[in-house]
């Protein structure tokens, strides 16, 4: 715990002085009673001496002063609070390999259900956009706080040939930058952004060179994302034994490519996840939703101290009236 105005804590010295003063007065009163009182007569007149509860009014008031002093100092503690501004681009692979049924009912159907759940879980302050990609990439929904357009676009995803992962990341970056420029004139400036990329296979477009060398490849796009401060969190979705039927009676293996997705996350400064079932994918999206939708900040926690001080004050005053029929 830290304090916004710690100099108020100096008043605790006054509280400590009151405690010392009260103890000194108790001892002096006991000494005077013993010195000037006929003890035999005192036992007959007041055989039942007040117990520990006679100190309750003073204890309540002194404790109230201590607690209220802490409240005045403005105690602050770290807490998870919903973000009121951020941009997220959800990038979903719709290449033909997404029709594989190693994830029930299919990779695409499971991805659609999990993506819609992700949209619903995000806090209201998050602007969410959607990019789909196969041989090319398309920005289906620009960043918006309205979740319905995103969910409708997710429902309408259609499969196509090839996998242009790099183009998808570049498209997401461009969409974020366009959105940020539109609100750059606000007092707080553009919000922080992140790309969430879900795919099941390695890049096939463009071909001919390795992804490390391709100017429009996924690794180049990941480096560009790191340069502009937009980390890419990747989800490798599927299993090693997935396959699809392109020609009748002919099965083509479409094993998931964890290595490429992990490399994209590393280059961009994001995180890498794997999911082999719809439930696992939902859990990954839920974790990302917590990370993206909430942040740890120092918040004012003086209200409980104020409430506690007020209650102790009431206890002290009430005890004084009940025991001595006067204010303490």
Buried (B, 14 or more C-beta within 10 A) or exposed (E): EEBEEEEBEEBBEEBEEBBEEBEEEEEEEEEEEEEEEEEEEEEEEEEEEEEEEEBBBBBBBBBBBBBBBBBBBBBBEEEEEEBEBBBBBBBBBBBBBBBBEBBEEBBBBBBBBBBBBBBEBBBEEBBBBBBBBBBEBBBBBBBBEEBEBBBEBBEEBEBBEBBBBBBBBBBBBBBBBEBBEEBEEEEEEBBBBBBBBBBBBBBBBBEEEEBEEBEBBBBBBBBBBBEEEBBBBBBBBBBEEBBBEEEEEEEEEBBBBBEBBBBBBBBBBBBBBBBBBBEBBBBBBBEBBEEBBBBEEEEEBBEEBBEBBBBBBEBBBBBBEEBEEEEB
